[in-house]
């Protein structure tokens, strides 16, 4: 059994594929994470940091997309298929157009320090 989780929590995770742990983070920790993600997204340049993510094509686009495939050690940004206009410009603000933020490379962020390696 995983440390800290009850048998019921593990069963719920196995059944539903996710587990909500109420009050796992304090409000100030959530605020810090939210501020950091906002800064990351605001500083993103959609001209260079762009990937398109779709779940309607059985992930066939991602299967051959180098931006997606090489994202394991980087922070990557993924947009809806129609987030860019015909000229390649973003139709909306970064925060409105972004649908997925790949953040495996979190070794220097408060997000990783707060969540990934949290002693709780």
SEKE-195712 format. One record per atom (N, C-alpha, C): residue in one letter; atom name; x, y, z. Coordinates in nm, 4 decimals, always signed. Layout:
<rs>
a  CA  X  Y  Z
...
</rs>
This chain:
<rs>
x  N  +0.0847  -0.1189  +0.0000
x  CA  +0.0000  +0.0000  +0.0000
x  C  +0.0889  +0.1248  +0.0000
x  N  +0.0482  +0.2263  -0.0762
x  CA  +0.1240  +0.3512  -0.0838
x  C  +0.1176  +0.4234  +0.0498
x  N  +0.2276  +0.4836  +0.0884
x  CA  +0.2337  +0.5555  +0.2156
x  C  +0.1320  +0.6679  +0.2167
x  N  +0.0543  +0.6737  +0.3241
x  CA  -0.0383  +0.7839  +0.3417
x  C  -0.1751  +0.7660  +0.2804
x  N  -0.1956  +0.6688  +0.1927
x  CA  -0.3270  +0.6483  +0.1329
x  C  -0.3975  +0.5307  +0.1993
x  N  -0.5258  +0.5450  +0.2187
x  CA  -0.6036  +0.4369  +0.2767
x  C  -0.6384  +0.3352  +0.1687
x  N  -0.6836  +0.2197  +0.2123
x  CA  -0.7265  +0.1157  +0.1181
x  C  -0.8410  +0.1689  +0.0308
x  N  -0.9314  +0.2428  +0.0914
x  CA  -1.0454  +0.2988  +0.0180
x  C  -1.0002  +0.3997  -0.0878
x  N  -0.9015  +0.4822  -0.0519
x  CA  -0.8492  +0.5787  -0.1488
x  C  -0.7841  +0.5072  -0.2663
x  N  -0.7070  +0.4050  -0.2395
x  CA  -0.6440  +0.3289  -0.3477
x  C  -0.7485  +0.2630  -0.4366
x  N  -0.8524  +0.2080  -0.3762
x  CA  -0.9595  +0.1461  -0.4549
x  C  -1.0306  +0.2494  -0.5416
x  N  -1.0555  +0.3662  -0.4857
x  CA  -1.1202  +0.4731  -0.5629
x  C  -1.0318  +0.5156  -0.6801
x  N  -0.9008  +0.5275  -0.6552
x  CA  -0.8089  +0.5630  -0.7626
x  C  -0.8102  +0.4557  -0.8720
x  N  -0.8059  +0.3301  -0.8335
x  CA  -0.8090  +0.2203  -0.9319
x  C  -0.9390  +0.2223  -1.0117
x  N  -1.0494  +0.2517  -0.9463
x  CA  -1.1806  +0.2533  -1.0124
x  C  -1.1965  +0.3738  -1.1046
x  N  -1.1602  +0.4944  -1.0536
x  CA  -1.1891  +0.6182  -1.1252
x  C  -1.0725  +0.6738  -1.2064
x  N  -0.9504  +0.6288  -1.1758
x  CA  -0.8342  +0.6797  -1.2483
x  C  -0.7816  +0.8114  -1.1943
x  N  -0.8394  +0.8611  -1.0882
x  CA  -0.7920  +0.9826  -1.0228
x  C  -0.8357  +0.9783  -0.8771
x  N  -0.7743  +1.0612  -0.7988
x  CA  -0.8073  +1.0677  -0.6575
x  C  -0.7977  +1.2118  -0.6116
x  N  -0.9046  +1.2621  -0.5549
x  CA  -0.9059  +1.3964  -0.4983
x  C  -0.8757  +1.3832  -0.3495
x  N  -0.7745  +1.4543  -0.3055
x  CA  -0.7396  +1.4563  -0.1637
x  C  -0.7678  +1.5974  -0.1139
x  N  -0.8798  +1.6113  -0.0472
x  CA  -0.9226  +1.7420  +0.0022
x  C  -0.8174  +1.8012  +0.0960
x  N  -0.7943  +1.9295  +0.0811
x  CA  -0.7045  +2.0055  +0.1693
x  C  -0.5614  +1.9531  +0.1709
x  N  -0.5180  +1.8887  +0.0625
x  CA  -0.3806  +1.8395  +0.0548
x  C  -0.2824  +1.9563  +0.0611
x  N  -0.3152  +2.0644  -0.0086
x  CA  -0.2315  +2.1851  -0.0062
x  C  -0.3032  +2.2949  +0.0692
x  N  -0.2271  +2.3756  +0.1360
x  CA  -0.2819  +2.4930  +0.2035
x  C  -0.3138  +2.5999  +0.0974
x  N  -0.4076  +2.6891  +0.1244
x  CA  -0.4432  +2.7930  +0.0267
x  C  -0.3222  +2.8735  -0.0218
x  N  -0.2279  +2.9050  +0.0659
x  CA  -0.1107  +2.9823  +0.0236
x  C  -0.0205  +2.9008  -0.0691
x  N  -0.0196  +2.7687  -0.0541
x  CA  +0.0576  +2.6843  -0.1462
x  C  -0.0074  +2.6833  -0.2845
x  N  -0.1394  +2.6755  -0.2861
x  CA  -0.2128  +2.6811  -0.4128
x  C  -0.1900  +2.8156  -0.4805
x  N  -0.1922  +2.9233  -0.4031
x  CA  -0.1675  +3.0567  -0.4586
x  C  -0.0284  +3.0655  -0.5203
x  N  +0.0723  +3.0075  -0.4547
x  CA  +0.2087  +3.0081  -0.5081
x  C  +0.2199  +2.9310  -0.6383
x  N  +0.1549  +2.8159  -0.6437
x  CA  +0.1555  +2.7352  -0.7662
x  C  +0.0842  +2.8104  -0.8783
x  N  -0.0321  +2.8662  -0.8464
x  CA  -0.1084  +2.9416  -0.9470
x  C  -0.0270  +3.0587  -1.0011
x  N  +0.0417  +3.1314  -0.9131
x  CA  +0.1235  +3.2452  -0.9556
x  C  +0.2382  +3.1995  -1.0447
x  N  +0.3006  +3.0881  -1.0090
x  CA  +0.4119  +3.0388  -1.0900
x  C  +0.3655  +2.9928  -1.2282
x  N  +0.2552  +2.9203  -1.2346
x  CA  +0.2038  +2.8757  -1.3644
x  C  +0.1626  +2.9964  -1.4478
x  N  +0.0994  +3.0951  -1.3859
x  CA  +0.0607  +3.2166  -1.4584
x  C  +0.1833  +3.2846  -1.5183
x  N  +0.2899  +3.2951  -1.4413
x  CA  +0.4129  +3.3572  -1.4920
x  C  +0.4722  +3.2753  -1.6070
x  N  +0.4755  +3.1446  -1.5944
x  CA  +0.5287  +3.0586  -1.7010
x  C  +0.4484  +3.0782  -1.8291
x  N  +0.3156  +3.0770  -1.8168
x  CA  +0.2290  +3.0914  -1.9344
x  C  +0.2388  +3.2322  -1.9923
x  N  +0.2407  +3.3348  -1.9081
x  CA  +0.2516  +3.4722  -1.9574
x  C  +0.3830  +3.4961  -2.0312
x  N  +0.4899  +3.4299  -1.9893
x  CA  +0.6211  +3.4483  -2.0519
x  C  +0.6428  +3.3600  -2.1736
x  N  +0.5507  +3.2716  -2.2002
x  CA  +0.5613  +3.1828  -2.3151
x  C  +0.5426  +3.2615  -2.4446
x  N  +0.6222  +3.2289  -2.5459
x  CA  +0.6098  +3.2931  -2.6766
x  C  +0.5420  +3.1952  -2.7721
x  N  +0.4156  +3.2194  -2.8080
x  CA  +0.3433  +3.1244  -2.8932
x  C  +0.4007  +3.1112  -3.0343
x  N  +0.4916  +3.1996  -3.0723
x  CA  +0.5556  +3.1855  -3.2042
x  C  +0.6580  +3.0724  -3.2031
x  N  +0.7197  +3.0477  -3.0881
x  CA  +0.8204  +2.9410  -3.0798
x  C  +0.7760  +2.8256  -2.9915
x  N  +0.6984  +2.8551  -2.8890
x  CA  +0.6521  +2.7521  -2.7963
x  C  +0.5110  +2.7122  -2.8336
x  N  +0.5002  +2.6288  -2.9319
x  CA  +0.3664  +2.5925  -2.9746
x  C  +0.3579  +2.4465  -3.0145
x  N  +0.2574  +2.3880  -2.9642
x  CA  +0.2199  +2.2535  -3.0041
x  C  +0.0692  +2.2509  -3.0084
x  N  +0.0154  +2.1633  -3.0894
x  CA  -0.1289  +2.1493  -3.0965
x  C  -0.1628  +2.0125  -3.0399
x  N  -0.2586  +2.0092  -2.9514
x  CA  -0.2968  +1.8852  -2.8867
x  C  -0.4419  +1.8565  -2.9185
x  N  -0.4678  +1.7368  -2.9649
x  CA  -0.6044  +1.6990  -2.9990
x  C  -0.6320  +1.5589  -2.9471
x  N  -0.7505  +1.5400  -2.8967
x  CA  -0.7927  +1.4061  -2.8568
x  C  -0.8937  +1.3495  -2.9551
x  N  -0.9219  +1.4230  -3.0627
x  CA  -1.0222  +1.3771  -3.1585
x  C  -0.9633  +1.2983  -3.2738
x  N  -0.8310  +1.2905  -3.2832
x  CA  -0.7697  +1.2179  -3.3949
x  C  -0.6914  +1.0950  -3.3481
x  N  -0.7312  +1.0385  -3.2332
x  CA  -0.6637  +0.9218  -3.1752
x  C  -0.5152  +0.9463  -3.1526
x  N  -0.4797  +1.0716  -3.1224
x  CA  -0.3415  +1.1116  -3.0929
x  C  -0.2463  +1.0906  -3.2103
x  N  -0.2974  +1.0775  -3.3321
x  CA  -0.2090  +1.0555  -3.4467
x  C  -0.1181  +1.1750  -3.4730
x  N  -0.1651  +1.2967  -3.4477
x  CA  -0.0807  +1.4151  -3.4681
x  C  +0.0364  +1.4141  -3.3710
x  N  +0.0106  +1.3799  -3.2454
x  CA  +0.1170  +1.3769  -3.1465
x  C  +0.2176  +1.2654  -3.1743
x  N  +0.1752  +1.1585  -3.2370
x  CA  +0.2624  +1.0428  -3.2604
x  C  +0.3827  +1.0762  -3.3476
x  N  +0.3730  +1.1824  -3.4272
x  CA  +0.4851  +1.2189  -3.5145
x  C  +0.5337  +1.3619  -3.4921
x  N  +0.4850  +1.4275  -3.3880
x  CA  +0.5199  +1.5671  -3.3617
x  C  +0.6426  +1.5742  -3.2707
x  N  +0.7549  +1.6251  -3.3226
x  CA  +0.8797  +1.6310  -3.2449
x  C  +0.8638  +1.7199  -3.1212
x  N  +0.7891  +1.8284  -3.1326
x  CA  +0.7676  +1.9162  -3.0180
x  C  +0.7052  +1.8366  -2.9030
x  N  +0.6076  +1.7525  -2.9359
x  CA  +0.5413  +1.6684  -2.8356
x  C  +0.6329  +1.5555  -2.7893
x  N  +0.6943  +1.4859  -2.8833
x  CA  +0.7759  +1.3688  -2.8498
x  C  +0.9016  +1.4043  -2.7708
x  N  +0.9578  +1.5213  -2.7950
x  CA  +1.0803  +1.5621  -2.7262
x  C  +1.0524  +1.6478  -2.6024
x  N  +0.9343  +1.6384  -2.5470
x  CA  +0.8956  +1.7278  -2.4379
x  C  +0.9269  +1.6730  -2.2995
x  N  +0.9862  +1.5571  -2.2901
x  CA  +1.0057  +1.4925  -2.1610
x  C  +1.0897  +1.5689  -2.0617
x  N  +1.1831  +1.6493  -2.1070
x  CA  +1.2701  +1.7211  -2.0138
x  C  +1.2538  +1.8724  -2.0248
x  N  +1.1386  +1.9158  -2.0744
x  CA  +1.1147  +2.0581  -2.0965
x  C  +0.9733  +2.0950  -2.0513
x  N  +0.9497  +2.2219  -2.0373
x  CA  +0.8133  +2.2699  -2.0206
x  C  +0.7608  +2.2966  -2.1611
x  N  +0.6474  +2.2369  -2.1951
x  CA  +0.5901  +2.2513  -2.3288
x  C  +0.4472  +2.3029  -2.3194
x  N  +0.4055  +2.3720  -2.4244
x  CA  +0.2757  +2.4374  -2.4293
x  C  +0.1957  +2.3810  -2.5453
x  N  +0.0701  +2.3437  -2.5197
x  CA  -0.0136  +2.2843  -2.6232
x  C  -0.1464  +2.3584  -2.6318
x  N  -0.1885  +2.3812  -2.7559
x  CA  -0.3067  +2.4614  -2.7841
x  C  -0.4116  +2.3787  -2.8555
x  N  -0.5348  +2.4296  -2.8539
x  CA  -0.6427  +2.3716  -2.9335
x  C  -0.6055  +2.3803  -3.0815
x  N  -0.6645  +2.2953  -3.1609
x  CA  -0.6367  +2.2928  -3.3046
x  C  -0.6638  +2.4283  -3.3695
x  N  -0.7707  +2.4956  -3.3293
x  CA  -0.8074  +2.6239  -3.3925
x  C  -0.7587  +2.7460  -3.3149
x  N  -0.6575  +2.7301  -3.2295
x  CA  -0.6075  +2.8428  -3.1499
x  C  -0.5311  +2.9445  -3.2344
x  N  -0.4839  +2.9023  -3.3516
x  CA  -0.4074  +2.9920  -3.4389
x  C  -0.4891  +3.0236  -3.5636
x  N  -0.4777  +3.1486  -3.6092
x  CA  -0.5496  +3.1886  -3.7298
x  C  -0.4725  +3.1461  -3.8550
x  N  -0.5224  +3.1829  -3.9699
x  CA  -0.4612  +3.1440  -4.0971
x  C  -0.3186  +3.1958  -4.1123
x  N  -0.2878  +3.3077  -4.0475
x  CA  -0.1535  +3.3661  -4.0546
x  C  -0.0597  +3.3086  -3.9482
x  N  -0.1110  +3.2162  -3.8666
x  CA  -0.0285  +3.1560  -3.7632
x  C  -0.0236  +3.2338  -3.6332
x  N  -0.1096  +3.3352  -3.6219
x  CA  -0.1145  +3.4158  -3.5001
x  C  -0.2140  +3.3554  -3.4014
x  N  -0.1827  +3.3683  -3.2752
x  CA  -0.2705  +3.3189  -3.1705
x  C  -0.3982  +3.4022  -3.1684
x  N  -0.5118  +3.3371  -3.1687
x  CA  -0.6409  +3.4066  -3.1712
x  C  -0.6764  +3.4697  -3.0367
x  N  -0.6282  +3.4125  -2.9267
x  CA  -0.6639  +3.4579  -2.7934
x  C  -0.5378  +3.4793  -2.7108
x  N  -0.5528  +3.5227  -2.5885
x  CA  -0.4374  +3.5363  -2.4997
x  C  -0.3798  +3.3977  -2.4696
x  N  -0.2556  +3.3952  -2.4241
x  CA  -0.1918  +3.2680  -2.3901
x  C  -0.2776  +3.1856  -2.2945
x  N  -0.3287  +3.2509  -2.1908
x  CA  -0.4045  +3.1770  -2.0900
x  C  -0.5386  +3.1275  -2.1414
x  N  -0.5976  +3.1959  -2.2364
x  CA  -0.7261  +3.1519  -2.2916
x  C  -0.7088  +3.0417  -2.3959
x  N  -0.5986  +3.0407  -2.4682
x  CA  -0.5793  +2.9465  -2.5782
x  C  -0.5122  +2.8164  -2.5354
x  N  -0.4385  +2.8189  -2.4284
x  CA  -0.3627  +2.7027  -2.3833
x  C  -0.4560  +2.5968  -2.3255
x  N  -0.4390  +2.4703  -2.3689
x  CA  -0.5216  +2.3641  -2.3124
x  C  -0.4406  +2.2618  -2.2340
x  N  -0.3106  +2.2566  -2.2573
x  CA  -0.2281  +2.1567  -2.1892
x  C  -0.0899  +2.2148  -2.1669
x  N  -0.0405  +2.1979  -2.0476
x  CA  +0.0922  +2.2450  -2.0124
x  C  +0.1709  +2.1235  -1.9672
x  N  +0.2671  +2.0814  -2.0485
x  CA  +0.3510  +1.9676  -2.0141
x  C  +0.4662  +2.0154  -1.9290
x  N  +0.4705  +1.9711  -1.8058
x  CA  +0.5686  +2.0256  -1.7120
x  C  +0.6472  +1.9161  -1.6422
x  N  +0.7011  +1.8238  -1.7169
x  CA  +0.7811  +1.7191  -1.6546
x  C  +0.9100  +1.7762  -1.5976
x  N  +0.9625  +1.8791  -1.6605
x  CA  +1.0893  +1.9396  -1.6156
x  C  +1.0619  +2.0444  -1.5099
x  N  +1.0333  +2.0010  -1.3908
x  CA  +0.9963  +2.0938  -1.2849
x  C  +1.1005  +2.1034  -1.1752
x  N  +1.2198  +2.0607  -1.2020
x  CA  +1.3171  +2.0480  -1.0945
x  C  +1.3533  +2.1782  -1.0254
x  N  +1.3240  +2.2920  -1.0834
x  CA  +1.3569  +2.4184  -1.0178
x  C  +1.2340  +2.5020  -0.9879
x  N  +1.1187  +2.4408  -0.9866
x  CA  +0.9972  +2.5180  -0.9638
x  C  +0.9395  +2.4897  -0.8268
x  N  +0.8620  +2.5834  -0.7784
x  CA  +0.7949  +2.5606  -0.6501
x  C  +0.6883  +2.4542  -0.6651
x  N  +0.6388  +2.4338  -0.7863
x  CA  +0.5374  +2.3308  -0.8085
x  C  +0.5936  +2.1943  -0.7709
x  N  +0.7122  +2.1655  -0.8193
x  CA  +0.7713  +2.0365  -0.7869
x  C  +0.8025  +2.0265  -0.6378
x  N  +0.8572  +2.1312  -0.5838
x  CA  +0.8925  +2.1286  -0.4418
x  C  +0.7677  +2.1167  -0.3548
x  N  +0.6566  +2.1756  -0.3977
x  CA  +0.5354  +2.1730  -0.3191
x  C  +0.4574  +2.0438  -0.3369
x  N  +0.4512  +1.9908  -0.4576
x  CA  +0.3647  +1.8752  -0.4848
x  C  +0.4405  +1.7443  -0.5062
x  N  +0.5348  +1.7439  -0.5961
x  CA  +0.5972  +1.6189  -0.6372
x  C  +0.6725  +1.5515  -0.5249
x  N  +0.7481  +1.6260  -0.4489
x  CA  +0.8279  +1.5679  -0.3431
x  C  +0.7810  +1.6134  -0.2054
x  N  +0.6524  +1.6336  -0.1939
x  CA  +0.5939  +1.6815  -0.0700
x  C  +0.5961  +1.5689  +0.0326
x  N  +0.6401  +1.5984  +0.1518
x  CA  +0.6512  +1.4970  +0.2560
x  C  +0.5153  +1.4461  +0.3044
x  N  +0.4096  +1.5210  +0.2782
x  CA  +0.2752  +1.4767  +0.3184
x  C  +0.2479  +1.3429  +0.2558
</rs>
